[in-house]
Amino acid sequence: MSPDETGPRKVRALRVSGYAFGPCTACGKETRALVMFDDYGWGVECLECKHVERVDEVEYVEGGEES
Ligand SMILES: [Zn+2]
């Protein structure tokens, strides 16, 4: 799979906390958070290795608590 080759990059994120699902493409850890760039574009920043990448679309997920 190569997300860069398959059109718009989409990320699922929790609306409240900004936690972004899915592994970091640099270090593989699932510790990413939504960030907004100066031009109002969305991206995700890995809290582990500080790798930042842009995304084209954010799909918000409500809640996230299991119980
Ligand atoms: Zn990372």
N, CA, C, O and the ligand as a Tripos MOL2 file, in Angstrom:
@<TRIPOS>MOLECULE
protein
  269   267    68     0     0
PROTEIN
NO_CHARGES

@<TRIPOS>ATOM
      1 N           0.8350   -1.1970    0.0000 N.3       1 MET1
      2 CA          0.0000    0.0000    0.0000 C.3       1 MET1
      3 C           0.8690    1.2460    0.0000 C.2       1 MET1
      4 O           1.8420    1.3430    0.7480 O.2       1 MET1
      5 N           0.5140    2.1710   -0.8260 N.am      2 SER2
      6 CA          1.2440    3.4290   -0.8800 C.3       2 SER2
      7 C           0.2480    4.5820   -0.9290 C.2       2 SER2
      8 O          -0.2070    4.9640   -2.0070 O.2       2 SER2
      9 N          -0.0870    5.1290    0.2140 N.am      3 PRO3
     10 CA         -1.1280    6.1630    0.2890 C.3       3 PRO3
     11 C          -0.8560    7.3580   -0.6060 C.2       3 PRO3
     12 O          -1.7900    8.0010   -1.0850 O.2       3 PRO3
     13 N           0.3990    7.6590   -0.8350 N.am      4 ASP4
     14 CA          0.7240    8.8200   -1.6560 C.3       4 ASP4
     15 C           0.3150    8.6360   -3.1140 C.2       4 ASP4
     16 O           0.1840    9.6080   -3.8570 O.2       4 ASP4
     17 N           0.1180    7.4030   -3.5100 N.am      5 GLU5
     18 CA         -0.1650    7.1260   -4.9130 C.3       5 GLU5
     19 C          -1.6530    6.9250   -5.1800 C.2       5 GLU5
     20 O          -2.0680    6.7860   -6.3310 O.2       5 GLU5
     21 N          -2.4450    6.9110   -4.1290 N.am      6 THR6
     22 CA         -3.8350    6.4980   -4.2930 C.3       6 THR6
     23 C          -4.8270    7.6340   -4.0730 C.2       6 THR6
     24 O          -5.9580    7.4000   -3.6480 O.2       6 THR6
     25 N          -4.4060    8.8600   -4.3610 N.am      7 GLY7
     26 CA         -5.3430    9.9620   -4.2540 C.3       7 GLY7
     27 C          -5.2760   10.6560   -2.9150 C.2       7 GLY7
     28 O          -4.2740   10.5720   -2.2060 O.2       7 GLY7
     29 N          -6.3680   11.3540   -2.5680 N.am      8 PRO8
     30 CA         -6.3720   12.1620   -1.3480 C.3       8 PRO8
     31 C          -6.0870   11.3150   -0.1110 C.2       8 PRO8
     32 O          -6.6250   10.2190    0.0470 O.2       8 PRO8
     33 N          -5.2540   11.8290    0.7380 N.am      9 ARG9
     34 CA         -4.9660   11.1460    1.9920 C.3       9 ARG9
     35 C          -5.9970   11.5440    3.0270 C.2       9 ARG9
     36 O          -6.2960   12.7230    3.2170 O.2       9 ARG9
     37 N          -6.5160   10.5620    3.6720 N.am     10 LYS10
     38 CA         -7.5890   10.7810    4.6270 C.3      10 LYS10
     39 C          -7.1590   10.2050    5.9580 C.2      10 LYS10
     40 O          -6.5200    9.1550    6.0160 O.2      10 LYS10
     41 N          -7.5090   10.8920    7.0150 N.am     11 VAL11
     42 CA         -7.1680   10.3950    8.3320 C.3      11 VAL11
     43 C          -8.4080   10.4230    9.2180 C.2      11 VAL11
     44 O          -9.2210   11.3430    9.1350 O.2      11 VAL11
     45 N          -8.5420    9.4100   10.0630 N.am     12 ARG12
     46 CA         -9.6320    9.3930   11.0290 C.3      12 ARG12
     47 C          -9.1040    9.9220   12.3470 C.2      12 ARG12
     48 O          -8.0250    9.5350   12.7970 O.2      12 ARG12
     49 N          -9.8700   10.8110   12.9630 N.am     13 ALA13
     50 CA         -9.3950   11.4290   14.1960 C.3      13 ALA13
     51 C         -10.5400   11.6320   15.1650 C.2      13 ALA13
     52 O         -11.6890   11.8150   14.7630 O.2      13 ALA13
     53 N         -10.2180   11.5970   16.4310 N.am     14 LEU14
     54 CA        -11.2130   11.8890   17.4490 C.3      14 LEU14
     55 C         -11.4630   13.3900   17.4940 C.2      14 LEU14
     56 O         -10.5260   14.1860   17.5470 O.2      14 LEU14
     57 N         -12.7370   13.7650   17.4710 N.am     15 ARG15
     58 CA        -13.0860   15.1760   17.4110 C.3      15 ARG15
     59 C         -12.6070   15.9180   18.6640 C.2      15 ARG15
     60 O         -12.1140   17.0420   18.5750 O.2      15 ARG15
     61 N         -12.7520   15.2930   19.8080 N.am     16 VAL16
     62 CA        -12.4690   15.9890   21.0540 C.3      16 VAL16
     63 C         -10.9680   16.1480   21.3070 C.2      16 VAL16
     64 O         -10.4820   17.2470   21.5750 O.2      16 VAL16
     65 N         -10.2590   15.0480   21.2190 N.am     17 SER17
     66 CA         -8.8560   15.0780   21.6260 C.3      17 SER17
     67 C          -7.8960   15.3930   20.4900 C.2      17 SER17
     68 O          -6.7600   15.8050   20.7240 O.2      17 SER17
     69 N          -8.3570   15.1970   19.2530 N.am     18 GLY18
     70 CA         -7.4730   15.3980   18.1250 C.3      18 GLY18
     71 C          -6.5570   14.2160   17.8630 C.2      18 GLY18
     72 O          -5.6710   14.2860   17.0110 O.2      18 GLY18
     73 N          -6.7710   13.1350   18.5920 N.am     19 TYR19
     74 CA         -5.9750   11.9370   18.3430 C.3      19 TYR19
     75 C          -6.2580   11.4030   16.9530 C.2      19 TYR19
     76 O          -7.4170   11.2560   16.5650 O.2      19 TYR19
     77 N          -5.2210   11.1150   16.2090 N.am     20 ALA20
     78 CA         -5.3770   10.6050   14.8550 C.3      20 ALA20
     79 C          -5.0340    9.1230   14.8140 C.2      20 ALA20
     80 O          -3.9820    8.6970   15.2900 O.2      20 ALA20
     81 N          -5.9370    8.3550   14.2390 N.am     21 PHE21
     82 CA         -5.7380    6.9110   14.1550 C.3      21 PHE21
     83 C          -4.7030    6.5560   13.0910 C.2      21 PHE21
     84 O          -4.4690    7.3140   12.1500 O.2      21 PHE21
     85 N          -4.1060    5.4150   13.2590 N.am     22 GLY22
     86 CA         -3.1920    4.9020   12.2520 C.3      22 GLY22
     87 C          -1.7460    5.1350   12.6430 C.2      22 GLY22
     88 O          -1.4290    6.0570   13.3940 O.2      22 GLY22
     89 N          -0.8830    4.2930   12.1270 N.am     23 PRO23
     90 CA          0.5330    4.3770   12.4800 C.3      23 PRO23
     91 C           1.2610    5.4990   11.7510 C.2      23 PRO23
     92 O           0.9300    5.8430   10.6160 O.2      23 PRO23
     93 N           2.2520    6.0560   12.4230 N.am     24 CYS24
     94 CA          3.1530    7.0270   11.8040 C.3      24 CYS24
     95 C           3.9010    6.3640   10.6570 C.2      24 CYS24
     96 O           4.3640    5.2310   10.7830 O.2      24 CYS24
     97 N           4.0160    7.0650    9.5490 N.am     25 THR25
     98 CA          4.7070    6.4650    8.4060 C.3      25 THR25
     99 C           6.2150    6.4360    8.6070 C.2      25 THR25
    100 O           6.9290    5.7490    7.8770 O.2      25 THR25
    101 N           6.6930    7.1710    9.5850 N.am     26 ALA26
    102 CA          8.1380    7.2020    9.8350 C.3      26 ALA26
    103 C           8.5620    6.1780   10.8810 C.2      26 ALA26
    104 O           9.5200    5.4340   10.6720 O.2      26 ALA26
    105 N           7.8450    6.1390   12.0160 N.am     27 CYS27
    106 CA          8.2920    5.2520   13.0910 C.3      27 CYS27
    107 C           7.2970    4.1450   13.4070 C.2      27 CYS27
    108 O           7.6200    3.2130   14.1450 O.2      27 CYS27
    109 N           6.0780    4.2390   12.8510 N.am     28 GLY28
    110 CA          5.1200    3.1550   13.0070 C.3      28 GLY28
    111 C           4.3090    3.1860   14.2930 C.2      28 GLY28
    112 O           3.4400    2.3390   14.4960 O.2      28 GLY28
    113 N           4.5790    4.1430   15.1580 N.am     29 LYS29
    114 CA          3.8280    4.2170   16.4020 C.3      29 LYS29
    115 C           2.5110    4.9650   16.1880 C.2      29 LYS29
    116 O           2.4330    5.8910   15.3810 O.2      29 LYS29
    117 N           1.4820    4.5470   16.9210 N.am     30 GLU30
    118 CA          0.1740    5.1790   16.7630 C.3      30 GLU30
    119 C          -0.0130    6.2850   17.7960 C.2      30 GLU30
    120 O          -0.8660    6.2060   18.6800 O.2      30 GLU30
    121 N           0.8020    7.3010   17.6570 N.am     31 THR31
    122 CA          0.7580    8.4110   18.6160 C.3      31 THR31
    123 C           0.6430    9.7330   17.8740 C.2      31 THR31
    124 O           1.3260   10.7070   18.1920 O.2      31 THR31
    125 N          -0.2290    9.7460   16.8870 N.am     32 ARG32
    126 CA         -0.3260   10.9460   16.0620 C.3      32 ARG32
    127 C          -1.4730   11.8420   16.5100 C.2      32 ARG32
    128 O          -2.4810   11.3710   17.0370 O.2      32 ARG32
    129 N          -1.3020   13.1200   16.2940 N.am     33 ALA33
    130 CA         -2.3270   14.0930   16.6290 C.3      33 ALA33
    131 C          -2.5160   15.0510   15.4620 C.2      33 ALA33
    132 O          -1.5870   15.3300   14.7040 O.2      33 ALA33
    133 N          -3.7360   15.5450   15.3370 N.am     34 LEU34
    134 CA         -4.0290   16.5110   14.2820 C.3      34 LEU34
    135 C          -3.2920   17.8150   14.5200 C.2      34 LEU34
    136 O          -3.1750   18.2880   15.6500 O.2      34 LEU34
    137 N          -2.8030   18.3780   13.4420 N.am     35 VAL35
    138 CA         -2.2430   19.7240   13.5010 C.3      35 VAL35
    139 C          -2.8010   20.5210   12.3300 C.2      35 VAL35
    140 O          -3.1720   19.9510   11.3040 O.2      35 VAL35
    141 N          -2.8590   21.8460   12.4880 N.am     36 MET36
    142 CA         -3.2950   22.6900   11.3860 C.3      36 MET36
    143 C          -2.1400   23.5820   10.9570 C.2      36 MET36
    144 O          -1.4760   24.2010   11.7880 O.2      36 MET36
    145 N          -1.9150   23.6410    9.6680 N.am     37 PHE37
    146 CA         -0.8340   24.4510    9.1370 C.3      37 PHE37
    147 C          -1.2730   25.9030    8.9850 C.2      37 PHE37
    148 O          -2.4520   26.2270    9.1270 O.2      37 PHE37
    149 N          -0.3130   26.7630    8.6980 N.am     38 ASP38
    150 CA         -0.5970   28.1900    8.5580 C.3      38 ASP38
    151 C          -1.6020   28.4810    7.4440 C.2      38 ASP38
    152 O          -2.3140   29.4840    7.4860 O.2      38 ASP38
    153 N          -1.6540   27.6050    6.4610 N.am     39 ASP39
    154 CA         -2.5930   27.8100    5.3550 C.3      39 ASP39
    155 C          -3.9130   27.0690    5.5790 C.2      39 ASP39
    156 O          -4.7000   26.8710    4.6530 O.2      39 ASP39
    157 N          -4.1330   26.6650    6.8350 N.am     40 TYR40
    158 CA         -5.3690   25.9870    7.2500 C.3      40 TYR40
    159 C          -5.5110   24.5810    6.6920 C.2      40 TYR40
    160 O          -6.5790   23.9770    6.7830 O.2      40 TYR40
    161 N          -4.4490   24.0650    6.1220 N.am     41 GLY41
    162 CA         -4.4620   22.6640    5.7180 C.3      41 GLY41
    163 C          -4.2510   21.7780    6.9360 C.2      41 GLY41
    164 O          -3.6050   22.1820    7.9040 O.2      41 GLY41
    165 N          -4.7930   20.5790    6.8840 N.am     42 TRP42
    166 CA         -4.6540   19.6590    7.9970 C.3      42 TRP42
    167 C          -3.4600   18.7420    7.8250 C.2      42 TRP42
    168 O          -3.0470   18.4070    6.7150 O.2      42 TRP42
    169 N          -2.9280   18.3550    8.9580 N.am     43 GLY43
    170 CA         -1.8530   17.3820    8.9350 C.3      43 GLY43
    171 C          -1.8750   16.5730   10.2160 C.2      43 GLY43
    172 O          -2.6930   16.8110   11.1040 O.2      43 GLY43
    173 N          -0.9810   15.6300   10.3000 N.am     44 VAL44
    174 CA         -0.8310   14.8640   11.5260 C.3      44 VAL44
    175 C           0.6200   14.9290   11.9630 C.2      44 VAL44
    176 O           1.5380   14.8400   11.1470 O.2      44 VAL44
    177 N           0.8100   15.0860   13.2650 N.am     45 GLU45
    178 CA          2.1540   15.0970   13.8110 C.3      45 GLU45
    179 C           2.3170   13.9090   14.7370 C.2      45 GLU45
    180 O           1.4750   13.6600   15.6000 O.2      45 GLU45
    181 N           3.4020   13.1800   14.5540 N.am     46 CYS46
    182 CA          3.6960   12.0680   15.4370 C.3      46 CYS46
    183 C           4.3210   12.6070   16.7200 C.2      46 CYS46
    184 O           5.3080   13.3430   16.6860 O.2      46 CYS46
    185 N           3.7330   12.2310   17.8460 N.am     47 LEU47
    186 CA          4.2430   12.7260   19.1180 C.3      47 LEU47
    187 C           5.5130   12.0000   19.5310 C.2      47 LEU47
    188 O           6.2120   12.4210   20.4520 O.2      47 LEU47
    189 N           5.7980   10.9260   18.8510 N.am     48 GLU48
    190 CA          6.9570   10.1150   19.2080 C.3      48 GLU48
    191 C           8.2210   10.6200   18.5040 C.2      48 GLU48
    192 O           9.2530   10.8380   19.1390 O.2      48 GLU48
    193 N           8.1230   10.8000   17.1930 N.am     49 CYS49
    194 CA          9.3280   11.1680   16.4330 C.3      49 CYS49
    195 C           9.1930   12.5400   15.7680 C.2      49 CYS49
    196 O          10.1030   12.9930   15.0740 O.2      49 CYS49
    197 N           8.0500   13.1940   15.9860 N.am     50 LYS50
    198 CA          7.8180   14.5540   15.4730 C.3      50 LYS50
    199 C           7.6900   14.6230   13.9580 C.2      50 LYS50
    200 O           7.7500   15.7020   13.3680 O.2      50 LYS50
    201 N           7.5130   13.4670   13.3370 N.am     51 HIS51
    202 CA          7.2840   13.4570   11.9000 C.3      51 HIS51
    203 C           5.9300   14.0860   11.6000 C.2      51 HIS51
    204 O           4.9270   13.7470   12.2290 O.2      51 HIS51
    205 N           5.9050   14.9980   10.6430 N.am     52 VAL52
    206 CA          4.6690   15.6720   10.2690 C.3      52 VAL52
    207 C           4.3660   15.3870    8.8090 C.2      52 VAL52
    208 O           5.2470   15.4570    7.9530 O.2      52 VAL52
    209 N           3.1220   15.0690    8.5390 N.am     53 GLU53
    210 CA          2.7350   14.9240    7.1420 C.3      53 GLU53
    211 C           1.3490   15.5120    6.9240 C.2      53 GLU53
    212 O           0.5140   15.5460    7.8280 O.2      53 GLU53
    213 N           1.1360   15.9620    5.7290 N.am     54 ARG54
    214 CA         -0.1500   16.5630    5.3950 C.3      54 ARG54
    215 C          -1.1840   15.5050    5.0860 C.2      54 ARG54
    216 O          -0.8640   14.4200    4.5990 O.2      54 ARG54
    217 N          -2.4270   15.8360    5.3760 N.am     55 VAL55
    218 CA         -3.5360   15.0150    4.9320 C.3      55 VAL55
    219 C          -4.5100   15.9230    4.2080 C.2      55 VAL55
    220 O          -4.5390   17.1320    4.4390 O.2      55 VAL55
    221 N          -5.2980   15.3390    3.3410 N.am     56 ASP56
    222 CA         -6.2260   16.1260    2.5360 C.3      56 ASP56
    223 C          -7.6060   16.2100    3.1630 C.2      56 ASP56
    224 O          -8.3730   17.1360    2.8970 O.2      56 ASP56
    225 N          -7.9060   15.2340    3.9930 N.am     57 GLU57
    226 CA         -9.2670   15.1580    4.5100 C.3      57 GLU57
    227 C          -9.2410   14.5550    5.9080 C.2      57 GLU57
    228 O          -8.4720   13.6330    6.1800 O.2      57 GLU57
    229 N         -10.0810   15.0760    6.7870 N.am     58 VAL58
    230 CA        -10.1760   14.5360    8.1390 C.3      58 VAL58
    231 C         -11.5790   13.9920    8.3660 C.2      58 VAL58
    232 O         -12.5710   14.6980    8.1840 O.2      58 VAL58
    233 N         -11.6440   12.7520    8.7590 N.am     59 GLU59
    234 CA        -12.9270   12.1560    9.1050 C.3      59 GLU59
    235 C         -13.0090   12.0800   10.6220 C.2      59 GLU59
    236 O         -12.2620   11.3370   11.2570 O.2      59 GLU59
    237 N         -13.9240   12.8570   11.1970 N.am     60 TYR60
    238 CA        -14.0160   12.8860   12.6490 C.3      60 TYR60
    239 C         -14.7920   11.6900   13.1820 C.2      60 TYR60
    240 O         -15.7880   11.2550   12.6040 O.2      60 TYR60
    241 N         -14.3080   11.1830   14.2880 N.am     61 VAL61
    242 CA        -14.9510   10.0780   14.9640 C.3      61 VAL61
    243 C         -15.4350   10.5990   16.3080 C.2      61 VAL61
    244 O         -14.6730   11.1890   17.0730 O.2      61 VAL61
    245 N         -16.7020   10.3730   16.5780 N.am     62 GLU62
    246 CA        -17.2520   10.8230   17.8470 C.3      62 GLU62
    247 C         -16.8220    9.9120   18.9800 C.2      62 GLU62
    248 O         -16.6560    8.7060   18.7970 O.2      62 GLU62
    249 N         -16.6460   10.4930   20.1320 N.am     63 GLY63
    250 CA        -16.3710    9.7080   21.3250 C.3      63 GLY63
    251 C         -15.0360    8.9940   21.2700 C.2      63 GLY63
    252 O         -13.9900    9.6300   21.1430 O.2      63 GLY63
    253 N         -15.0690    7.6940   21.3650 N.am     64 GLY64
    254 CA        -13.8520    6.9250   21.3680 C.3      64 GLY64
    255 C         -13.7070    6.1090   22.6480 C.2      64 GLY64
    256 O         -12.8820    5.1990   22.7270 O.2      64 GLY64
    257 N         -14.5140    6.4440   23.6430 N.am     65 GLU65
    258 CA        -14.4710    5.6600   24.8650 C.3      65 GLU65
    259 C         -15.2540    4.3640   24.6550 C.2      65 GLU65
    260 O         -16.3150    4.3560   24.0310 O.2      65 GLU65
    261 N         -14.7290    3.3070   25.1710 N.am     66 GLU66
    262 CA        -15.3770    2.0200   24.9710 C.3      66 GLU66
    263 C         -16.5640    1.8190   25.8920 C.2      66 GLU66
    264 O         -17.4540    1.0280   25.5810 O.2      66 GLU66
    265 N         -16.5980    2.5020   26.9990 N.am     67 SER67
    266 CA        -17.7130    2.3100   27.9100 C.3      67 SER67
    267 C         -18.0160    3.5810   28.6870 C.2      67 SER67
    268 O         -18.9330    3.5980   29.5070 O.2      67 SER67
    269 ZN          6.6040    8.7330   14.3150 Zn       68 ZN68
@<TRIPOS>BOND
     1     1     2 1
     2     2     3 1
     3     3     4 2
     4     3     5 am
     5     5     6 1
     6     6     7 1
     7     7     8 2
     8     7     9 am
     9     9    10 1
    10    10    11 1
    11    11    12 2
    12    11    13 am
    13    13    14 1
    14    14    15 1
    15    15    16 2
    16    15    17 am
    17    17    18 1
    18    18    19 1
    19    19    20 2
    20    19    21 am
    21    21    22 1
    22    22    23 1
    23    23    24 2
    24    23    25 am
    25    25    26 1
    26    26    27 1
    27    27    28 2
    28    27    29 am
    29    29    30 1
    30    30    31 1
    31    31    32 2
    32    31    33 am
    33    33    34 1
    34    34    35 1
    35    35    36 2
    36    35    37 am
    37    37    38 1
    38    38    39 1
    39    39    40 2
    40    39    41 am
    41    41    42 1
    42    42    43 1
    43    43    44 2
    44    43    45 am
    45    45    46 1
    46    46    47 1
    47    47    48 2
    48    47    49 am
    49    49    50 1
    50    50    51 1
    51    51    52 2
    52    51    53 am
    53    53    54 1
    54    54    55 1
    55    55    56 2
    56    55    57 am
    57    57    58 1
    58    58    59 1
    59    59    60 2
    60    59    61 am
    61    61    62 1
    62    62    63 1
    63    63    64 2
    64    63    65 am
    65    65    66 1
    66    66    67 1
    67    67    68 2
    68    67    69 am
    69    69    70 1
    70    70    71 1
    71    71    72 2
    72    71    73 am
    73    73    74 1
    74    74    75 1
    75    75    76 2
    76    75    77 am
    77    77    78 1
    78    78    79 1
    79    79    80 2
    80    79    81 am
    81    81    82 1
    82    82    83 1
    83    83    84 2
    84    83    85 am
    85    85    86 1
    86    86    87 1
    87    87    88 2
    88    87    89 am
    89    89    90 1
    90    90    91 1
    91    91    92 2
    92    91    93 am
    93    93    94 1
    94    94    95 1
    95    95    96 2
    96    95    97 am
    97    97    98 1
    98    98    99 1
    99    99   100 2
   100    99   101 am
   101   101   102 1
   102   102   103 1
   103   103   104 2
   104   103   105 am
   105   105   106 1
   106   106   107 1
   107   107   108 2
   108   107   109 am
   109   109   110 1
   110   110   111 1
   111   111   112 2
   112   111   113 am
   113   113   114 1
   114   114   115 1
   115   115   116 2
   116   115   117 am
   117   117   118 1
   118   118   119 1
   119   119   120 2
   120   119   121 am
   121   121   122 1
   122   122   123 1
   123   123   124 2
   124   123   125 am
   125   125   126 1
   126   126   127 1
   127   127   128 2
   128   127   129 am
   129   129   130 1
   130   130   131 1
   131   131   132 2
   132   131   133 am
   133   133   134 1
   134   134   135 1
   135   135   136 2
   136   135   137 am
   137   137   138 1
   138   138   139 1
   139   139   140 2
   140   139   141 am
   141   141   142 1
   142   142   143 1
   143   143   144 2
   144   143   145 am
   145   145   146 1
   146   146   147 1
   147   147   148 2
   148   147   149 am
   149   149   150 1
   150   150   151 1
   151   151   152 2
   152   151   153 am
   153   153   154 1
   154   154   155 1
   155   155   156 2
   156   155   157 am
   157   157   158 1
   158   158   159 1
   159   159   160 2
   160   159   161 am
   161   161   162 1
   162   162   163 1
   163   163   164 2
   164   163   165 am
   165   165   166 1
   166   166   167 1
   167   167   168 2
   168   167   169 am
   169   169   170 1
   170   170   171 1
   171   171   172 2
   172   171   173 am
   173   173   174 1
   174   174   175 1
   175   175   176 2
   176   175   177 am
   177   177   178 1
   178   178   179 1
   179   179   180 2
   180   179   181 am
   181   181   182 1
   182   182   183 1
   183   183   184 2
   184   183   185 am
   185   185   186 1
   186   186   187 1
   187   187   188 2
   188   187   189 am
   189   189   190 1
   190   190   191 1
   191   191   192 2
   192   191   193 am
   193   193   194 1
   194   194   195 1
   195   195   196 2
   196   195   197 am
   197   197   198 1
   198   198   199 1
   199   199   200 2
   200   199   201 am
   201   201   202 1
   202   202   203 1
   203   203   204 2
   204   203   205 am
   205   205   206 1
   206   206   207 1
   207   207   208 2
   208   207   209 am
   209   209   210 1
   210   210   211 1
   211   211   212 2
   212   211   213 am
   213   213   214 1
   214   214   215 1
   215   215   216 2
   216   215   217 am
   217   217   218 1
   218   218   219 1
   219   219   220 2
   220   219   221 am
   221   221   222 1
   222   222   223 1
   223   223   224 2
   224   223   225 am
   225   225   226 1
   226   226   227 1
   227   227   228 2
   228   227   229 am
   229   229   230 1
   230   230   231 1
   231   231   232 2
   232   231   233 am
   233   233   234 1
   234   234   235 1
   235   235   236 2
   236   235   237 am
   237   237   238 1
   238   238   239 1
   239   239   240 2
   240   239   241 am
   241   241   242 1
   242   242   243 1
   243   243   244 2
   244   243   245 am
   245   245   246 1
   246   246   247 1
   247   247   248 2
   248   247   249 am
   249   249   250 1
   250   250   251 1
   251   251   252 2
   252   251   253 am
   253   253   254 1
   254   254   255 1
   255   255   256 2
   256   255   257 am
   257   257   258 1
   258   258   259 1
   259   259   260 2
   260   259   261 am
   261   261   262 1
   262   262   263 1
   263   263   264 2
   264   263   265 am
   265   265   266 1
   266   266   267 1
   267   267   268 2
@<TRIPOS>SUBSTRUCTURE
     1 MET1         2 RESIDUE 1 A MET
     2 SER2         6 RESIDUE 1 A SER
     3 PRO3        10 RESIDUE 1 A PRO
     4 ASP4        14 RESIDUE 1 A ASP
     5 GLU5        18 RESIDUE 1 A GLU
     6 THR6        22 RESIDUE 1 A THR
     7 GLY7        26 RESIDUE 1 A GLY
     8 PRO8        30 RESIDUE 1 A PRO
     9 ARG9        34 RESIDUE 1 A ARG
    10 LYS10       38 RESIDUE 1 A LYS
    11 VAL11       42 RESIDUE 1 A VAL
    12 ARG12       46 RESIDUE 1 A ARG
    13 ALA13       50 RESIDUE 1 A ALA
    14 LEU14       54 RESIDUE 1 A LEU
    15 ARG15       58 RESIDUE 1 A ARG
    16 VAL16       62 RESIDUE 1 A VAL
    17 SER17       66 RESIDUE 1 A SER
    18 GLY18       70 RESIDUE 1 A GLY
    19 TYR19       74 RESIDUE 1 A TYR
    20 ALA20       78 RESIDUE 1 A ALA
    21 PHE21       82 RESIDUE 1 A PHE
    22 GLY22       86 RESIDUE 1 A GLY
    23 PRO23       90 RESIDUE 1 A PRO
    24 CYS24       94 RESIDUE 1 A CYS
    25 THR25       98 RESIDUE 1 A THR
    26 ALA26      102 RESIDUE 1 A ALA
    27 CYS27      106 RESIDUE 1 A CYS
    28 GLY28      110 RESIDUE 1 A GLY
    29 LYS29      114 RESIDUE 1 A LYS
    30 GLU30      118 RESIDUE 1 A GLU
    31 THR31      122 RESIDUE 1 A THR
    32 ARG32      126 RESIDUE 1 A ARG
    33 ALA33      130 RESIDUE 1 A ALA
    34 LEU34      134 RESIDUE 1 A LEU
    35 VAL35      138 RESIDUE 1 A VAL
    36 MET36      142 RESIDUE 1 A MET
    37 PHE37      146 RESIDUE 1 A PHE
    38 ASP38      150 RESIDUE 1 A ASP
    39 ASP39      154 RESIDUE 1 A ASP
    40 TYR40      158 RESIDUE 1 A TYR
    41 GLY41      162 RESIDUE 1 A GLY
    42 TRP42      166 RESIDUE 1 A TRP
    43 GLY43      170 RESIDUE 1 A GLY
    44 VAL44      174 RESIDUE 1 A VAL
    45 GLU45      178 RESIDUE 1 A GLU
    46 CYS46      182 RESIDUE 1 A CYS
    47 LEU47      186 RESIDUE 1 A LEU
    48 GLU48      190 RESIDUE 1 A GLU
    49 CYS49      194 RESIDUE 1 A CYS
    50 LYS50      198 RESIDUE 1 A LYS
    51 HIS51      202 RESIDUE 1 A HIS
    52 VAL52      206 RESIDUE 1 A VAL
    53 GLU53      210 RESIDUE 1 A GLU
    54 ARG54      214 RESIDUE 1 A ARG
    55 VAL55      218 RESIDUE 1 A VAL
    56 ASP56      222 RESIDUE 1 A ASP
    57 GLU57      226 RESIDUE 1 A GLU
    58 VAL58      230 RESIDUE 1 A VAL
    59 GLU59      234 RESIDUE 1 A GLU
    60 TYR60      238 RESIDUE 1 A TYR
    61 VAL61      242 RESIDUE 1 A VAL
    62 GLU62      246 RESIDUE 1 A GLU
    63 GLY63      250 RESIDUE 1 A GLY
    64 GLY64      254 RESIDUE 1 A GLY
    65 GLU65      258 RESIDUE 1 A GLU
    66 GLU66      262 RESIDUE 1 A GLU
    67 SER67      266 RESIDUE 1 A SER
    68 ZN68       269 GROUP 0 **** ****
